Amino acid sequence: MKTTLATSCALGFCLAAYCANVTLNWTEPNDKSITGYKVYQSLGTSGVFTPVATTPKGVPTFTFTNIAQGQYQWYIVSTNAFADATPSPIVGLTAVAPLPVTNVTLLITTGSP
């Protein structure tokens, strides 16, 4: 799987105490068995990821709002009725003070389960 980071923030840094939106976008694999996607997030540098969202097939995007200052990492897993796929590569950003940023978009490419 290939992950690309498309963001209005230079080098993965969001210069704001609060980013209005952080949107994860991914390219859907050409696999008819996929039923949806799971979004996992890690806060700080712990490396501990927890599921934070799911989206159905056909909705390869999720938006987080009011992201507070800190470090964030995400990965996406496509799923079907039998199993989860290998996770996408991790993408992330660090939100730091003080300039406001209105929108950040991350583009993630996932594989098939």
Secondary structure, DSSP 8 states (H G I E B T S, - for coil): --EE---SSGGGEEESSEEEEEEEEEE--S-TT--EEEEEEEETT----EEEEEEETT--EEEEEEEESEEEEEEEEEE-SS-B------EEEEEESSS-B--EEEEEE----
